[in-house]
Amino acid sequence: MSDRAVRLLTALKADGATLAVAESLTGGLLAAALVDVPGASAVFRGSVTAYATDLKASVLGVDEGLLDVRGPVHPVVARQMAEGVRRLLGADWALATTGVAGPDPQDGQPVGTVYVALAGPRGTEALPLRLSGARDTIRQGSVEAALDLLLSRLTGTDADR
């Protein structure tokens, strides 16, 4: 069980807020980190794993033109994924992950290029990451960055503290 996930879910519960997630490269790892915490159902609404590019558009509402021109690894795609899952699942907050875990580059993007997005009552933002290491390391780093992003917004502090 992740300490970050415990702290995030505790902060959400204290605020009376809910969370949904949209995942691509993490393939369900972010949702798994959350549901590993007993009592997660009090605040975690659910997740959408939109691994295929067309699902990002058809399920999450990501702009098809953007996907055609920029591909799925782009900060605006990440933001639209977060906004889409927030709307779809009726959550106060939403996190999204998209990127390239490897072993090969994708759509001209190098391995380790990741965007983590947050949508909530205060707006939407995307955090660019440049991660290195093996595929599993990149995916796990993406999960930790997503948890940290929302935790820092909820607590007003650096999540690593």
C-alpha positions in Angstrom: 0.0 0.0 0.0 1.3 3.4 -1.0 1.8 6.0 1.7 1.0 8.7 -1.0 -2.3 7.0 -1.8 -3.2 6.8 1.9 -2.4 10.5 2.4 -4.3 11.5 -0.7 -7.5 9.5 0.1 -7.4 10.9 3.7 -7.2 14.4 2.4 -10.0 13.8 -0.1 -12.2 12.4 2.7 -11.4 15.3 5.0 -12.6 17.7 2.2 -15.7 15.6 1.4 -14.4 15.3 -2.2 -14.4 12.5 -4.8 -11.8 11.3 -7.3 -11.9 9.6 -10.7 -8.9 8.6 -12.9 -8.3 8.1 -16.6 -5.2 6.0 -17.5 -3.3 5.2 -20.6 0.3 4.2 -20.0 -0.3 3.2 -16.4 -2.9 0.7 -17.5 -4.8 0.6 -14.2 -1.9 1.0 -11.8 -3.1 4.3 -10.6 -6.6 2.9 -9.8 -4.9 -0.1 -8.2 -2.8 2.1 -5.9 -6.0 3.8 -4.7 -8.1 0.7 -4.2 -5.3 -1.0 -2.3 -6.1 1.5 0.6 -8.9 0.2 2.8 -11.9 2.6 2.7 -11.0 4.0 -0.7 -14.7 3.5 -1.8 -15.6 6.5 0.4 -14.0 8.9 -2.1 -12.8 6.9 -5.2 -15.5 7.0 -7.9 -13.8 4.8 -10.5 -11.5 4.7 -13.5 -11.3 4.5 -17.2 -8.3 2.8 -18.8 -8.3 4.1 -22.3 -5.2 2.4 -23.7 -6.2 2.6 -27.3 -6.1 6.1 -28.9 -9.6 5.9 -30.3 -11.0 5.3 -26.8 -9.6 8.6 -25.6 -11.9 10.3 -28.1 -15.0 8.1 -28.0 -15.1 7.4 -24.2 -13.3 10.4 -22.6 -14.1 13.1 -25.2 -10.6 14.0 -26.2 -10.6 16.0 -29.4 -10.1 13.6 -32.4 -8.4 16.3 -34.5 -5.9 16.9 -31.7 -5.2 13.1 -31.5 -4.8 13.0 -35.3 -2.3 15.9 -35.3 -0.4 15.5 -32.0 -1.0 11.9 -31.1 -2.0 10.6 -27.6 1.2 11.8 -25.8 0.5 15.5 -25.4 -0.4 17.8 -22.5 -3.7 18.9 -23.9 -4.7 15.3 -24.4 -3.9 14.6 -20.8 -5.9 17.6 -19.7 -8.9 16.5 -21.8 -8.6 13.0 -20.5 -8.9 14.3 -16.9 -11.8 16.6 -17.7 -13.6 13.8 -19.6 -13.3 11.3 -16.8 -14.3 13.9 -14.2 -17.4 14.7 -16.1 -18.2 11.0 -17.0 -17.8 9.7 -13.5 -19.2 12.7 -11.7 -16.1 13.4 -9.5 -14.8 16.5 -7.8 -11.3 15.8 -8.9 -9.7 13.7 -11.7 -6.3 12.5 -12.6 -5.1 11.3 -16.0 -1.9 9.7 -17.3 -0.6 9.5 -20.8 2.9 8.8 -22.1 5.5 6.4 -23.5 6.6 3.7 -21.1 8.7 1.9 -23.8 10.5 -0.1 -24.8 10.1 1.9 -28.1 9.3 5.6 -28.9 5.7 6.3 -29.9 4.5 8.9 -32.4 7.9 10.6 -32.3 7.9 10.8 -28.5 10.9 9.3 -26.7 10.5 6.7 -24.0 9.9 8.4 -20.6 7.8 11.3 -22.0 4.8 11.4 -19.7 2.0 13.9 -19.0 0.0 13.7 -15.8 -3.1 15.9 -15.6 -5.4 17.1 -12.9 -8.9 18.5 -13.3 -10.9 19.9 -10.5 -12.8 22.8 -9.0 -9.8 25.1 -9.5 -9.2 24.3 -13.1 -7.2 21.8 -15.2 -3.4 21.5 -15.5 -0.9 19.1 -17.0 2.5 18.2 -15.6 5.2 17.2 -18.1 7.6 14.4 -16.9 10.8 13.1 -18.4 11.3 9.7 -16.6 14.0 7.2 -17.2 14.5 3.5 -16.5 12.7 0.4 -17.4 9.0 0.2 -18.5 7.8 -0.7 -15.0 9.8 2.1 -13.4 8.3 4.7 -15.8 4.8 3.5 -15.1 5.3 3.5 -11.4 6.9 7.0 -11.5 3.9 8.2 -13.4 1.5 6.9 -10.7 3.6 8.5 -7.9 3.6 11.8 -9.8 -0.1 11.8 -10.3 -0.8 11.1 -6.6 1.7 13.8 -5.6 0.1 16.4 -8.0 -3.3 16.1 -6.4 -2.0 15.7 -2.9 0.0 18.9 -3.2 -3.1 20.8 -4.5 -5.2 19.5 -1.6 -2.7 20.1 1.1 -0.9 23.2 -0.2 2.4 21.5 0.4 5.1 19.5 -1.4 3.7 16.0 -1.4 7.1 14.4 -0.8 7.2 15.8 2.8 
